[in-house]
Amino acid sequence: MVQAYILIQTEVGKAASVAKAIQEIKGVTSAEDVTGPYDVIVRAEARNVDELGKLVVARVQSVDGITRTLTCPVVHL
Protein backbone atom coordinates (compact mmCIF):
# COMPACT_ATOMS: atom_id res chain seq x y z
CA MET A 1 0.00 0.00 0.00
CA VAL A 2 1.30 3.45 -0.98
CA GLN A 3 0.14 6.52 0.91
CA ALA A 4 0.63 10.17 0.02
CA TYR A 5 -0.28 13.69 0.94
CA ILE A 6 -1.59 15.78 -1.94
CA LEU A 7 -1.15 19.52 -1.44
CA ILE A 8 -3.65 21.51 -3.48
CA GLN A 9 -3.97 25.12 -4.53
CA THR A 10 -7.44 26.23 -5.58
CA GLU A 11 -9.13 29.19 -7.17
CA VAL A 12 -10.05 31.90 -4.66
CA GLY A 13 -13.04 30.87 -2.56
CA LYS A 14 -13.09 27.24 -3.77
CA ALA A 15 -11.17 25.46 -0.97
CA ALA A 16 -14.23 24.18 0.91
CA SER A 17 -16.03 22.89 -2.18
CA VAL A 18 -12.84 21.24 -3.49
CA ALA A 19 -12.21 19.49 -0.17
CA LYS A 20 -15.81 18.28 -0.04
CA ALA A 21 -15.69 16.91 -3.60
CA ILE A 22 -12.34 15.19 -3.09
CA GLN A 23 -13.49 13.54 0.14
CA GLU A 24 -15.93 11.48 -1.97
CA ILE A 25 -13.17 9.98 -4.19
CA LYS A 26 -12.32 6.34 -3.53
CA GLY A 27 -8.78 6.11 -2.17
CA VAL A 28 -8.96 9.44 -0.34
CA THR A 29 -8.80 8.95 3.42
CA SER A 30 -9.09 12.64 4.36
CA ALA A 31 -9.40 16.04 2.69
CA GLU A 32 -9.25 19.24 4.69
CA ASP A 33 -9.16 22.90 3.77
CA VAL A 34 -6.27 24.71 5.45
CA THR A 35 -4.57 28.09 5.53
CA GLY A 36 -1.10 28.85 4.16
CA PRO A 37 0.47 28.35 0.75
CA TYR A 38 -1.90 25.45 0.00
CA ASP A 39 -5.67 25.50 0.32
CA VAL A 40 -6.49 21.80 0.73
CA ILE A 41 -4.42 18.90 2.06
CA VAL A 42 -5.48 15.39 1.09
CA ARG A 43 -4.32 12.04 2.43
CA ALA A 44 -4.74 9.24 -0.08
CA GLU A 45 -3.76 5.61 -0.50
CA ALA A 46 -3.47 3.19 -3.40
CA ARG A 47 -2.14 -0.30 -4.09
CA ASN A 48 1.01 0.98 -5.82
CA VAL A 49 2.65 4.10 -7.23
CA ASP A 50 0.99 3.67 -10.64
CA GLU A 51 -2.47 3.50 -9.05
CA LEU A 52 -1.64 6.54 -6.95
CA GLY A 53 -0.65 8.45 -10.09
CA LYS A 54 -3.92 7.50 -11.76
CA LEU A 55 -5.85 8.61 -8.68
CA VAL A 56 -4.18 12.02 -8.70
CA VAL A 57 -4.24 12.69 -12.45
CA ALA A 58 -7.58 11.15 -13.41
CA ARG A 59 -9.68 11.81 -10.32
CA VAL A 60 -8.25 14.51 -8.06
CA GLN A 61 -6.99 16.92 -10.72
CA SER A 62 -10.33 16.76 -12.53
CA VAL A 63 -12.15 18.41 -9.60
CA ASP A 64 -13.38 21.86 -10.57
CA GLY A 65 -11.51 24.73 -8.90
CA ILE A 66 -8.06 23.13 -8.57
CA THR A 67 -5.18 25.12 -10.04
CA ARG A 68 -2.15 23.08 -8.89
CA THR A 69 -1.28 19.90 -6.99
CA LEU A 70 1.87 18.58 -5.35
CA THR A 71 1.94 14.88 -4.44
CA CYS A 72 4.18 13.85 -1.52
CA PRO A 73 4.45 10.06 -1.07
CA VAL A 74 4.85 8.86 2.51
CA VAL A 75 8.12 7.02 3.21
CA HIS A 76 8.98 4.89 6.21
CA LEU A 77 12.63 5.39 7.10
N, C-alpha and C positions, 0 to 999 in steps of 0.2 A: 504494500500500500504506500502510495506517495501522497504526501500532504504539502500544502503550500498556502502562503498568504498572498492574496492578490490586492495590490494597492491601486485604488481607482480615483481618477480625477473626473469630475462631472461638469456639465454645464451649470451655470449659476442657478441655484434654487432647485436643483434636481437630485441632490444627495439622498433625501428620504425616499423618493419614489424609486430611485435606482436600487437602493438597499432592499426595499420591499420586493421588487421584481426579482432580484438575484437570489433572495432567500428561498424562492420557490424552485430554483434549479436543482435537479438531482445531482448530488456530489458536493453541494455547498453545505457546510455544517454551521456556518454563521455568516452574517452580513450586517455590519453596523456602520451607521454614518458617524463620522468623527470630525474633529477640527484639526487644522494644520495644513501641510502641503497636499495631503490627500483628503478626499471627501468621504470615501467608503473604504473599509477594510473588510476583506472576505477571507474566510478560512475554507479551504476546499480539499477534497481528497479524491483520488482515483486509483485504479489498479496499477498503473505504470505511468511513466513520463509522457508517453504518446497519448494516452487517454486524458491526462491532465492538459496537455496542449490542445486537444480537441475541445475539452470543456471550456477552456479560456477563449479560444478563437471562435468556435462555432456558437457557443451559448452565452457566455458572459459578455463578450465584446459586442454582441448583437443587441444588447439592451439599450433602449433609447435613452439618450442623455449622457452616455459615457464619451469622454474625449480622449482618455489615455489610461492604459493599465500597465502595471509592473508586477510580474509574477516572481515570488520569492519562495522557492522550494525549501521545505524544512529538512535540515540535516541533523543527524544524531552523531555527534563526535565523541 
